[in-house]
Structure formats: C-alpha cells, structure tokens
Amino acid sequence: MQTRRRVTVVGGGVSGLATAYFLSRSAGRDVDVTLVESDRLGGKVLTRTVAGHPVDMGPDALLVRVPAMQSMLDDLGLAGDVVGPGVNGAFIWSRGRLRPLPASTVFGVPAKLLPLLRSGLLSPLGIARASLDLVLPRRRVPAAADVSVGDLVRPRFGAQVFDRLVDPLLGGVHAGRADLLSSRSAVPEIDALARRSRSIYLGTRAKPAPGQSGPALVTLPGGLGQLIDALRGAIDDCDIRLGTSVKRLERTPAGYLVRLTDGTEVEADEVVFATPAHATAELLADLLPEASAACAEIPYADVASLTLVYPREALAQEPAGTGFLVPPEEGLLLVGCSWLSTKWPHLSDPSVVLIRAMVGRYGDQRFTSMSDGELVDRVHGELMRTMGLTSEPTEAHVQRWPRAMPQYLVGHQARLDRLDRALVRLPGLHVTGAAYRGVGIASCVSQARRTAQLLLSQEPALI
C-alpha cells in the first residue's frame, strides 16, 4: 500500500521552488516531491555580472517584514548576509524636475501633509484639494463592490495626488495603471481604510508603526540568485526535472498522470501549478475548464529592465537616493530608475555608476517594437533629460520580460473566487504564484507556504 504522498510542482520560479522547499522540509510528513521546469530555476529572478558586480535583471529586493520571507532567510542561513539600502529616499520626475517622494506615504496616499507640501510635487491648489479628504463625508462602498484604485483615491485627494503619486508608485510595483487596478487586490490596506474610515488620511495616520526594526527591503550580496541557489541546495532530495514541461495532465484512479514533453511520465497524488496564469490556463483546459477560464482572464504586462554602466564623471554629483519613478502623464518610456551604486552598498564602485531603468506598463507596448540598441538609445536620452548625464554608457544590458507582470484588474477577487470554487470540484489540484495574491517575492513565498500547509493538512486526494 502506498504511504508516501506524491506531489508534482509545475514551475521552477520562486513560487515553485518555495513550494517544493516547504513541502520537503515538513516535519513528520512522508512526501515525495517532483519539480518540473522547462527552462532554468528562478523564473524572473536572474543575477548577472555587470562591470564586475552581481546585478539582478528582475526583482532586486526582498520584503523581510513578511514573516514567511524572514523565516525562510533564517532557515536557509541567509539572514546574516542581507544588505540594506545604503541611502533612503526616492524621487518622482514631475514637471521637468526630480522631486522628493514625500515620507510617510502608503502606495502614494499621504499620511502627512507637510512633507507633501515641501516636496513640490503638488501645486498649492493640489495641496488644498488633497486636504479636502479631512472634511469630505464618508464615501459608502458596498461590502461586495470592487472599485479601481483611481475611483477610490481620486474623489478623496484629487487628480494631482493620484497622477503624481499613486499612479507612478503602483506602476513601479505592478507595471499597471491605477485607474484599472482593483483597490481590494492591489492595495488592500488602502481599500480597508477607505471602507472603515471617514477619512483615508486620518485612517492612515492612525495605523500602528511596523514593529520590526531595520530596513523593510533588503537584498543579498551575491544578488537574489543567491536565494535561488540556496533553495536549490535545500531541496536536493526532490526529483528536479529541468528542460521539460507538462504536455498533458490526466486523471487516473490513483490520482494524476503528468505527461512531460520529453516523453517521461510522473504519477502524482497532488499537482501544484506554480506557472503564470496563462500557462496554468492551458494546462487545466481539458480537466477543469472553469478554472482554466478564470486563469485566462488574468492579463499580463510586458516589461524590460536595462542595466547601464556609466563612468563616474558622467554624473555631476552622487545621487541622493535610491532612484526615481515617472508618472504616466509625463509621457516618458521610463517607468522607473534605480541608482544601484547608491541604493546597494555592495554595488558601489569608485570608477563607474550602475543604473537600472525599467520600461513597460500595462497598455504601453512602445518598447516592444524597438531593437535593443534603439531601446538603449531612447532610455539613455531620457536619463540625460532627467538626471543630466553627460556621456554615453560604456556598457548596456537589456533584459526583456514578456508577459511578466500579472494585472490585478477590477474584479480580480471575483476571478479568484471562481478559480477556488472550480478547484474544489477536482481535489488534488492547487495553484500558487504572483498571478493571484501578491506580486513580490515575499508574497510568492508566503503563498507557497500556505499552499504547502493546505496540501499537507488535507487527506490525499481520492479520485
């Protein structure tokens, strides 16, 4: 009689690796894990050497205030290695100048009006309009209603707060447009405040300060590829199948048969899909059309990151912050820019400056028709305009990420509810990843832990 539970994890990005990790380390559980990945492990986490330094081409920071993320770093022996930002503060490019991002904002919603006034981001009229949130009557939002971030924030604070703060900040996180993003799914903290407080501003000020000391965002000295390497080493007892993908998933009397494109097969009691929603939709199309349809409705944005190396003398002075964001209303291709040499101490270099630029957001496909050379030239021109650079880059690396950023559009939670109801009808199938309940690495790790806990708490699926 079979006593060990057989779990196949499809997808070797952060979500798949973390799921395999939590399953394989579960105390007192007899679990055999197979992980299937068509390419390399890590997904959008990719570290490359640029000008002699380890530079991340995808996400470059970990939110350690998420308990699952901090716990994983502790367990992997990486907590003592983390590197915090070398400087604090960021900027917004607005009306021809880099203007300081006001302190104490929550996804662009101000918690203090004085820093907002000092930043110069808003006109006097914009400041006066933002302050109306203090006196406007409560806006009643039906409990079941999902509204866009724009519909939530603009009536309270006005167009300038929305256009010059909220929209660029959410563009940096989601590569999306705040007029389309679901407030409930993209900014649940603000959504909850708006539903329970008369004033979002006062509700934000009343929030308790984070209990954890130290920086919220950190990285690793070898880049986040160091996390992927540690996870890979921690799941050595798993059966890792690289260079192949799932061709077909079939039900059997004992569970599932996972047919791979290399001609091999894997028998499984449970299958976890840690693939992008559109890939999961294809894999579920025959077995569970309702779940497939819900996944297929989650759209994605194409993005690209450019790592540019400049001689130090190209900058008139050292940047005094971590980087800047660009509101869509400015019309630039740039979505944001990280000053890597000042943001992360281990990337500081006396001879060169490392700059990472991000392009692409939902609805803006302009960069996709450009060659790498054209894209570098366009971004360099915009950096000359915004930063005053005086020379060409000596080195440039372009990393394109097609269909990389899932969009939590209005109605996202309803789509997830449909997906969950469909999955209940066919026990033993699970989904996890950035497409569902959080786009950052820490959110993916947290979801992976919940998925593993749910799977292990249930009896093996009987079909």
ZAFI-594658 format. One line per 10 residues: number of its first residue (from 0); their letters; for each residue x, y, z of C-alpha. Coordinates in pm, 1 decimal, padded with zeros to 6 digits. Layout:
N
NUM	A	X,Y,Z | ...
% end
This chain:
463
0	MQTRRRVTVV	00000.0,00000.0,00000.0 | 00127.0,00347.7,-00093.5 | 00205.8,00552.0,00218.2 | 00408.8,00841.0,00080.6 | 00229.4,01131.1,-00077.2 | 00348.6,01214.3,-00430.2 | 00339.5,01582.4,-00521.1 | 00436.6,01730.6,-00856.6 | 00516.0,02101.9,-00861.4 | 00495.0,02255.1,-01208.5
10	GGGVSGLATA	00717.5,02561.1,-01246.2 | 01061.2,02632.3,-01103.9 | 01036.6,03004.4,-01033.3 | 01033.8,03141.9,-00680.0 | 00680.0,03014.1,-00617.5 | 00755.3,02659.9,-00733.3 | 01089.6,02639.8,-00555.3 | 00941.2,02774.7,-00232.1 | 00650.0,02529.9,-00250.1 | 00889.7,02238.5,-00301.4
20	YFLSRSAGRD	01103.0,02369.8,-00016.5 | 00816.2,02394.0,00232.4 | 00688.2,02050.3,00131.4 | 01026.7,01881.2,00152.2 | 01111.7,02024.4,00494.5 | 00776.9,01945.1,00653.9 | 00848.7,01756.8,00977.5 | 00693.5,01416.2,01013.8 | 00546.6,01411.7,00663.5 | 00620.5,01145.6,00404.4
30	VDVTLVESDR	00619.7,01343.8,00081.8 | 00794.6,01279.0,-00247.1 | 00825.7,01599.8,-00449.5 | 00889.9,01622.8,-00823.5 | 00955.3,01969.4,-00965.4 | 00917.8,02028.9,-01339.8 | 01074.2,02333.3,-01508.8 | 01115.1,02388.6,-01883.3 | 01396.2,02641.6,-01853.7 | 01617.6,02730.9,-01557.4
40	LGGKVLTRTV	01533.2,02761.4,-01190.2 | 01447.4,03104.5,-01057.7 | 01199.4,03241.7,-01310.4 | 01224.9,03621.0,-01314.5 | 01498.8,03612.2,-01051.8 | 01812.0,03638.1,-01262.1 | 02150.4,03769.0,-01146.9 | 02422.9,03853.1,-01398.6 | 02769.0,04001.8,-01366.4 | 02781.2,04361.6,-01489.9
50	AGHPVDMGPD	03103.5,04563.2,-01466.7 | 03230.1,04302.8,-01221.9 | 02924.4,04326.0,-00992.2 | 02629.2,04088.7,-00935.5 | 02327.0,04274.4,-01068.9 | 01968.4,04149.7,-01069.0 | 01788.0,04169.0,-01400.9 | 01446.2,04111.7,-01240.5 | 01337.5,04186.9,-00884.4 | 01626.4,04308.4,-00669.8
60	ALLVRVPAMQ	01480.6,04330.0,-00318.6 | 01308.9,04117.5,-00054.2 | 01040.0,04246.0,00180.4 | 01157.3,04096.8,00509.5 | 00862.1,04228.7,00708.8 | 00662.7,03941.1,00560.2 | 00707.1,03665.1,00821.4 | 00736.7,03381.2,00569.6 | 01020.0,03561.0,00391.4 | 01216.1,03633.4,00708.1
70	SMLDDLGLAG	01162.2,03278.3,00829.9 | 01290.5,03134.4,00503.5 | 01603.0,03350.7,00515.4 | 01663.2,03235.2,00872.5 | 01616.5,02869.2,00785.1 | 01841.7,02892.3,00478.9 | 02117.0,03060.8,00679.7 | 02094.1,03379.4,00472.9 | 01954.6,03620.4,00733.8 | 02303.2,03728.2,00840.2
80	DVVGPGVNGA	02402.3,03806.6,00482.7 | 02128.5,04052.4,00392.3 | 02221.7,04400.6,00275.9 | 02004.1,04703.4,00344.1 | 01987.6,05013.4,00124.1 | 02285.7,05246.0,00155.5 | 02061.8,05552.0,00137.3 | 01698.8,05636.3,00198.9 | 01455.9,05834.7,-00005.7 | 01341.6,05834.0,-00365.3
90	FIWSRGRLRP	01215.3,06083.8,-00620.3 | 00935.1,06145.1,-00868.7 | 01006.0,06302.1,-01207.3 | 00738.2,06567.1,-01240.8 | 00712.4,06882.8,-01449.4 | 01076.9,06891.7,-01552.2 | 01237.3,06812.2,-01217.0 | 01320.7,06527.6,-00982.7 | 01111.3,06595.8,-00674.0 | 01145.4,06408.4,-00344.4
100	LPASTVFGVP	00892.4,06137.1,-00278.9 | 00725.7,06253.2,00043.9 | 00797.1,06046.1,00350.7 | 00508.9,05856.7,00509.1 | 00311.1,05768.5,00201.2 | 00128.7,05437.9,00165.4 | 00121.4,05348.6,-00204.3 | 00121.2,05722.3,-00271.3 | -00155.9,05808.8,-00027.1 | -00016.0,06074.1,00208.0
110	AKLLPLLRSG	-00002.0,06008.7,00580.2 | 00144.0,06355.8,00645.9 | 00062.7,06673.4,00456.9 | 00371.9,06877.9,00546.4 | 00623.5,06653.0,00359.5 | 00383.4,06654.9,00065.7 | 00380.6,07035.6,00070.3 | 00761.2,07054.6,00089.4 | 00814.6,06811.1,-00197.4 | 00681.5,07049.8,-00459.9
120	LLSPLGIARA	00500.0,06762.9,-00627.7 | 00164.0,06932.7,-00591.8 | 00058.6,07285.6,-00671.3 | -00097.6,07496.4,-00393.2 | -00435.1,07414.0,-00546.2 | -00343.3,07043.7,-00547.1 | -00245.5,07060.8,-00178.9 | -00574.6,07231.4,-00095.5 | -00765.6,06967.4,-00290.6 | -00577.8,06682.9,-00115.9
130	SLDLVLPRRR	-00661.9,06828.6,00225.8 | -01035.1,06800.4,00149.2 | -01013.1,06434.0,00245.1 | -01015.5,06561.5,00604.4 | -01361.5,06714.7,00571.5 | -01537.0,06523.1,00295.5 | -01814.7,06290.0,00415.4 | -01753.8,05918.2,00425.7 | -01792.4,05751.6,00089.1 | -02002.1,05441.9,00128.8
140	VPAAADVSVG	-01856.0,05149.8,-00067.7 | -02078.3,04839.1,-00068.7 | -01903.8,04548.6,00100.4 | -01920.9,04331.6,-00210.6 | -01815.2,04606.5,-00451.5 | -01469.2,04619.1,-00605.7 | -01357.5,04958.4,-00732.0 | -01042.6,05074.8,-00904.7 | -00767.2,05249.6,-00713.4 | -00848.1,05560.4,-00913.7
150	DLVRPRFGAQ	-01213.5,05551.2,-00816.7 | -01112.1,05510.3,-00453.7 | -00838.1,05773.5,-00428.0 | -00918.6,06048.2,-00676.7 | -01251.7,06158.7,-00519.6 | -01080.7,06188.2,-00180.4 | -00747.6,06354.3,-00270.2 | -00791.6,06493.6,-00619.0 | -00621.1,06436.2,-00952.3 | -00273.0,06558.9,-00858.1
160	VFDRLVDPLL	-00219.7,06310.6,-00574.0 | -00347.1,06034.5,-00798.4 | -00149.6,06129.3,-01112.8 | 00179.0,06229.6,-00948.9 | 00198.6,05986.3,-00656.6 | -00040.5,05692.0,-00661.9 | -00022.0,05607.3,-01032.0 | 00360.8,05607.9,-01059.9 | 00404.6,05414.1,-00734.5 | 00165.9,05140.9,-00843.9
170	GGVHAGRADL	00328.7,05145.9,-01186.1 | 00656.2,05065.5,-01012.4 | 00504.2,04775.1,-00818.6 | 00258.4,04626.9,-01067.5 | 00363.0,04777.5,-01402.5 | -00002.9,04871.8,-01416.3 | -00236.7,05170.1,-01433.6 | -00407.2,05262.6,-01108.5 | -00729.2,05352.1,-01291.1 | -00761.7,04985.1,-01386.9
180	LSSRSAVPEI	-00618.3,04806.8,-01082.6 | -00851.4,04666.4,-00819.2 | -00818.4,04853.6,-00491.2 | -00919.8,04541.4,-00298.3 | -00647.9,04326.1,-00458.2 | -00369.4,04574.7,-00540.3 | -00383.1,04798.0,-00230.0 | -00587.0,04605.8,00028.6 | -00459.6,04826.1,00313.6 | -00593.4,05143.9,00149.6
190	DALARRSRSI	-00912.3,04970.5,00043.2 | -00979.6,04857.6,00401.0 | -00907.9,05205.9,00537.6 | -01146.9,05363.0,00288.9 | -01422.2,05121.1,00387.4 | -01391.8,05167.7,00763.6 | -01271.7,05530.3,00799.3 | -01438.9,05854.7,00709.0 | -01100.1,05998.1,00605.1 | -00833.3,05783.8,00436.6
200	YLGTRAKPAP	-00567.9,06032.3,00554.5 | -00671.7,06007.8,00919.9 | -00704.2,05631.7,00892.2 | -00351.4,05609.6,00752.6 | -00210.9,05823.5,01033.9 | -00380.8,05601.5,01290.4 | -00210.7,05286.2,01163.4 | 00046.8,05147.9,01408.7 | 00411.4,05171.2,01305.5 | 00576.6,04846.2,01190.9
210	GQSGPALVTL	00704.0,04652.4,01489.7 | 01017.4,04525.6,01316.3 | 01325.5,04744.3,01325.1 | 01570.6,04774.9,01038.8 | 01504.2,04817.3,00666.5 | 01192.6,04662.3,00518.9 | 01359.3,04593.7,00184.1 | 01691.0,04410.7,00162.3 | 01895.1,04216.2,-00089.6 | 02180.6,03966.3,-00083.4
220	PGGLGQLIDA	02544.0,04048.1,-00163.0 | 02551.4,03794.3,-00445.1 | 02221.8,03914.9,-00586.5 | 01891.8,03734.8,-00543.1 | 02031.7,03446.1,-00743.9 | 02192.8,03360.8,-00411.8 | 01844.6,03286.2,-00274.7 | 01768.9,03060.8,-00571.2 | 02095.9,02871.2,-00520.0 | 02016.6,02824.2,-00150.4
230	LRGAIDDCDI	01666.8,02695.1,-00227.3 | 01806.5,02458.2,-00488.8 | 02051.9,02320.6,-00235.9 | 01779.5,02280.9,00025.7 | 01561.2,02060.6,-00198.4 | 01829.4,01816.7,-00309.0 | 01603.6,01530.1,-00208.9 | 01342.8,01640.7,-00464.5 | 01326.7,01497.6,-00815.3 | 01402.1,01804.8,-01028.1
240	RLGTSVKRLE	01320.5,01771.6,-01398.7 | 01478.2,02055.9,-01597.3 | 01444.0,02116.3,-01970.2 | 01098.9,01963.9,-01998.0 | 00742.7,02079.2,-01946.7 | 00397.3,01937.1,-01892.5 | 00238.8,01814.9,-02213.5 | -00080.3,01679.9,-02063.1 | -00238.3,01616.6,-01724.2 | -00467.9,01316.0,-01689.8
250	RTPAGYLVRL	-00684.7,01178.8,-01410.8 | -00624.7,00822.7,-01302.2 | -00790.6,00600.3,-01040.2 | -00490.7,00666.8,-00812.6 | -00453.8,01040.8,-00871.8 | -00295.2,01212.3,-01169.5 | -00060.7,01122.5,-01451.6 | 00163.9,01409.3,-01558.6 | 00291.2,01351.7,-01911.8 | 00605.9,01551.7,-01995.0
260	TDGTEVEADE	00731.1,01673.9,-02331.0 | 01048.7,01465.1,-02300.2 | 00835.2,01151.3,-02315.6 | 00850.6,01065.2,-01945.4 | 00559.1,01042.0,-01704.7 | 00514.8,01127.9,-01337.2 | 00244.0,00979.2,-01115.6 | 00111.2,01223.6,-00858.4 | -00146.3,01240.2,-00582.4 | -00136.2,01620.2,-00586.0
270	VVFATPAHAT	-00027.8,01872.0,-00850.8 | 00071.0,02230.6,-00771.9 | 00073.1,02475.2,-01062.5 | 00331.6,02747.1,-00991.3 | 00322.9,02867.8,-01350.4 | 00198.1,03201.7,-01490.4 | -00180.6,03216.6,-01505.0 | -00191.9,03190.4,-01883.8 | 00023.7,02874.8,-01874.8 | -00188.8,02728.2,-01595.5
280	AELLADLLPE	-00499.2,02802.0,-01803.3 | -00365.8,02589.8,-02088.2 | -00275.0,02300.1,-01857.9 | -00619.3,02298.3,-01693.7 | -00822.7,02347.7,-02011.4 | -00923.4,01982.8,-02055.1 | -00958.8,01875.0,-01692.8 | -01113.5,02184.6,-01537.2 | -01246.4,02435.7,-01793.9 | -01393.7,02667.1,-01527.8
290	ASAACAEIPY	-01059.2,02705.8,-01352.9 | -00884.4,02745.5,-01687.7 | -01120.6,03027.0,-01787.6 | -01063.7,03212.8,-01459.7 | -00684.8,03191.8,-01501.8 | -00703.6,03301.0,-01865.7 | -00880.5,03622.5,-01762.6 | -00576.6,03748.3,-01567.3 | -00383.7,03972.2,-01810.3 | -00011.5,04044.9,-01804.1
300	ADVASLTLVY	00212.2,04338.7,-01890.9 | 00537.0,04315.5,-02086.3 | 00832.4,04487.2,-01917.8 | 01206.7,04519.0,-01965.9 | 01497.4,04617.2,-01744.7 | 01808.0,04792.3,-01873.0 | 02129.7,04793.3,-01673.4 | 02354.3,05077.9,-01790.7 | 02712.1,05140.4,-01685.0 | 02838.7,05499.2,-01689.2
310	PREALAQEPA	03177.4,05644.5,-01599.4 | 03151.1,05817.0,-01265.2 | 03230.0,06154.2,-01419.0 | 02910.1,06129.4,-01625.9 | 02721.4,06242.6,-01314.2 | 02770.4,06591.0,-01181.6 | 02711.6,06463.0,-00828.2 | 02630.8,06141.0,-00644.7 | 02254.8,06068.4,-00649.9 | 02099.6,06130.8,-00308.4
320	GTGFLVPPEE	01852.6,05845.6,-00304.0 | 01761.7,05503.2,-00433.6 | 01611.1,05618.5,-00763.5 | 01300.8,05774.5,-00913.1 | 00962.8,05691.7,-01062.2 | 00793.4,05850.1,-01361.9 | 00417.4,05921.8,-01374.5 | 00246.8,05807.0,-01694.6 | 00127.5,06164.9,-01752.4 | 00489.4,06264.4,-01826.0
330	GLLLVGCSWL	00485.6,06059.4,-02146.0 | 00832.1,05906.7,-02099.4 | 00916.2,05547.6,-02180.7 | 01078.4,05517.1,-01837.8 | 00863.4,05374.1,-01561.4 | 01136.2,05396.3,-01300.4 | 01508.2,05408.6,-01242.3 | 01724.3,05260.0,-00964.2 | 02058.5,05415.9,-00879.0 | 02217.2,05082.9,-00796.7
340	STKWPHLSDP	02554.3,05224.2,-00694.9 | 02398.6,05424.3,-00411.7 | 02097.5,05201.0,-00342.7 | 02306.1,04894.5,-00252.0 | 02642.1,04944.4,-00076.6 | 02796.0,04631.2,-00228.0 | 02742.0,04774.4,-00577.5 | 02929.8,05096.6,-00506.3 | 03227.1,05142.6,-00738.6 | 03477.9,05430.5,-00746.3
350	SVVLIRAMVG	03508.6,05424.7,-01124.2 | 03160.1,05351.3,-01260.8 | 02795.4,05410.1,-01180.5 | 02536.9,05135.4,-01226.7 | 02186.8,05246.7,-01324.8 | 01888.1,05021.0,-01378.5 | 01595.9,05150.2,-01581.6 | 01254.1,04987.8,-01609.2 | 01022.4,05028.3,-01907.5 | 00682.0,04886.8,-01989.7
360	RYGDQRFTSM	00348.4,04902.4,-01815.0 | 00001.3,04771.5,-01887.8 | -00125.5,04937.8,-02203.5 | 00216.4,05077.7,-02301.9 | 00379.1,04847.4,-02555.5 | 00601.8,05107.6,-02722.1 | 00929.8,04942.7,-02622.9 | 00835.1,04602.9,-02767.1 | 00879.7,04725.7,-03124.9 | 01229.2,04863.5,-03055.8
370	SDGELVDRVH	01553.8,04676.0,-03102.3 | 01784.1,04652.0,-02801.9 | 02002.3,04926.0,-02948.0 | 01706.5,05155.9,-03009.2 | 01578.9,05091.0,-02659.6 | 01915.1,05172.8,-02501.5 | 01938.9,05495.4,-02704.0 | 01586.2,05601.3,-02605.8 | 01636.8,05528.2,-02237.3 | 01977.8,05696.5,-02234.7
380	GELMRTMGLT	01820.0,06007.5,-02384.7 | 01554.7,06012.2,-02113.5 | 01820.5,05964.4,-01843.1 | 02014.8,06259.2,-01984.8 | 01698.7,06464.6,-01955.3 | 01605.2,06352.0,-01603.7 | 01949.6,06308.1,-01446.8 | 02172.7,06535.9,-01650.5 | 02409.9,06258.4,-01761.1 | 02691.6,06393.8,-01974.3
390	SEPTEAHVQR	02824.7,06086.6,-02156.8 | 02718.0,05763.5,-02320.7 | 02701.2,05435.4,-02128.4 | 03010.7,05219.4,-02160.3 | 02809.2,04900.3,-02118.1 | 02441.1,04816.0,-02155.0 | 02239.2,04503.9,-02078.7 | 01877.6,04463.2,-02187.5 | 01656.7,04201.3,-02025.5 | 01311.1,04164.5,-02174.0
400	WPRAMPQYLV	01037.5,04004.3,-01968.6 | 00735.0,03930.2,-02191.6 | 00407.3,03869.4,-02008.4 | 00589.9,03918.9,-01680.9 | 00361.9,04122.7,-01455.1 | 00010.9,03996.1,-01374.6 | -00251.8,04265.8,-01351.8 | -00498.3,04267.8,-01064.2 | -00770.8,04444.6,-01257.4 | -01107.3,04534.8,-01105.7
410	GHQARLDRLD	-01289.3,04209.6,-01034.6 | -00968.2,04019.7,-00958.2 | -01100.1,03874.2,-00632.0 | -01415.2,03754.0,-00806.7 | -01196.2,03571.6,-01057.4 | -01001.6,03411.5,-00772.7 | -01327.2,03306.5,-00605.8 | -01437.2,03135.6,-00928.2 | -01098.9,02967.2,-00952.5 | -01118.0,02841.7,-00593.2
420	RALVRLPGLH	-01470.3,02705.3,-00642.0 | -01361.7,02522.5,-00955.3 | -01055.3,02367.9,-00789.3 | -01270.8,02227.2,-00508.7 | -01450.6,02013.5,-00767.6 | -01130.5,01827.8,-00854.8 | -00933.2,01752.2,-00537.7 | -00557.1,01741.9,-00553.4 | -00501.4,02042.7,-00781.5 | -00354.4,02366.1,-00643.0
430	VTGAAYRGVG	-00235.4,02699.1,-00785.7 | 00011.9,02944.5,-00640.9 | 00217.1,03238.0,-00763.7 | 00228.5,03607.1,-00841.9 | -00088.9,03599.4,-01051.2 | -00313.1,03551.9,-00750.3 | -00249.4,03718.2,-00412.7 | 00068.3,03925.3,-00426.9 | 00330.8,04001.1,-00690.3 | 00654.1,04040.1,-00489.9
440	IASCVSQARR	00897.6,03763.2,-00398.4 | 00792.3,03776.3,-00033.2 | 00424.4,03744.8,-00129.0 | 00504.4,03448.5,-00352.3 | 00694.1,03281.7,-00067.1 | 00404.5,03346.5,00169.9 | 00154.4,03198.8,-00077.8 | 00381.4,02897.4,-00133.0 | 00392.0,02829.3,00239.6 | 00012.5,02848.7,00263.7
450	TAQLLLSQEP	-00021.0,02614.1,-00035.0 | 00214.0,02360.3,00122.4 | 00034.6,02384.8,00457.0 | -00304.9,02339.1,00292.0 | -00185.1,02038.8,00094.0 | -00030.5,01871.9,00398.0 | -00333.4,01937.4,00617.6 | -00565.4,01754.1,00381.0 | -00607.6,01385.7,00325.9 | -00459.6,01264.0,-00003.7
460	ALI	-00698.4,01325.1,-00289.4 | -00900.3,01021.7,-00393.2 | -01037.5,01034.9,-00743.9
% end
